[in-house]
Amino acid sequence: MIVGLRIVTKIPSLLHTPLMSGIMALSGVNIIGAIVAAAVAVQTSSKILGAIAIIFCTVNVVGGFYVTERMLRMFKHKTG
């Protein structure tokens, strides 16, 4: 956690949004992998773990898009 915090604080703020977009693309690949793993699972416990993986990956993607949208709103000019 400390290493991750140090790395994130060293990244310029202009690069945060492109990095978030890249991470969301990777999480999308994770969702595809979780769907495939759950689809080919034979045992019920494996199917349950696959479903949990799908849920966690989806939460990660949705949360990432939410954070990215908030960051983009910070950079918009306010009129009025």
C-alpha positions as CSV (number, residue, x, y, z in Angstrom):
1,M,0.0,0.0,0.0
2,I,2.8,2.4,0.8
3,V,4.6,1.7,-2.4
4,G,1.3,2.2,-4.4
5,L,0.7,5.5,-2.6
6,R,4.2,6.7,-3.4
7,I,3.9,5.8,-7.0
8,V,0.5,7.6,-7.4
9,T,1.7,10.7,-5.7
10,K,4.6,11.0,-8.1
11,I,2.4,10.9,-11.2
12,P,1.5,14.3,-12.5
13,S,-2.2,15.1,-12.3
14,L,-2.5,15.4,-16.1
15,L,-1.7,11.7,-16.5
16,H,-4.3,10.4,-14.0
17,T,-7.2,10.3,-16.4
18,P,-5.4,8.5,-19.2
19,L,-4.0,6.0,-16.7
20,M,-7.5,5.4,-15.3
21,S,-8.8,4.8,-18.9
22,G,-6.1,2.2,-19.4
23,I,-6.9,0.4,-16.1
24,M,-10.6,0.3,-17.0
25,A,-9.7,-1.3,-20.3
26,L,-7.7,-4.0,-18.4
27,S,-10.6,-4.5,-16.0
28,G,-12.9,-5.0,-19.0
29,V,-10.6,-7.8,-20.1
30,N,-10.8,-9.3,-16.6
31,I,-14.6,-9.3,-16.9
32,I,-14.4,-11.3,-20.2
33,G,-12.0,-13.7,-18.5
34,A,-14.3,-14.1,-15.5
35,I,-17.3,-14.7,-17.8
36,V,-15.5,-17.4,-19.7
37,A,-14.2,-19.0,-16.6
38,A,-17.7,-19.1,-15.1
39,A,-19.2,-20.4,-18.3
40,V,-16.8,-23.4,-18.6
41,A,-16.8,-24.3,-14.9
42,V,-18.1,-27.7,-14.1
43,Q,-18.5,-27.6,-10.3
44,T,-21.0,-25.4,-8.6
45,S,-18.4,-23.8,-6.3
46,S,-16.4,-22.8,-9.4
47,K,-19.4,-21.2,-10.9
48,I,-20.1,-19.3,-7.7
49,L,-16.5,-18.1,-7.6
50,G,-16.8,-17.1,-11.3
51,A,-19.9,-15.1,-10.5
52,I,-18.2,-13.4,-7.6
53,A,-15.3,-12.5,-9.9
54,I,-17.7,-11.0,-12.5
55,I,-19.4,-8.9,-9.8
56,F,-16.0,-7.6,-8.4
57,C,-14.7,-6.8,-11.9
58,T,-17.9,-5.0,-12.8
59,V,-17.8,-2.9,-9.5
60,N,-14.2,-2.0,-10.4
61,V,-15.1,-0.8,-13.9
62,V,-18.2,1.1,-12.8
63,G,-16.3,2.7,-9.9
64,G,-13.4,3.6,-12.2
65,F,-15.7,5.3,-14.7
66,Y,-17.4,7.2,-11.8
67,V,-14.0,8.5,-10.5
68,T,-12.9,9.4,-14.0
69,E,-16.1,11.4,-14.6
70,R,-15.6,13.2,-11.3
71,M,-12.0,14.1,-12.3
72,L,-13.1,15.3,-15.7
73,R,-15.8,17.5,-14.1
74,M,-13.0,19.1,-11.9
75,F,-11.3,20.4,-15.1
76,K,-14.4,21.9,-16.7
77,H,-14.8,25.6,-16.7
78,K,-17.7,26.9,-14.7
79,T,-19.8,29.5,-16.5
80,G,-21.9,32.0,-14.7
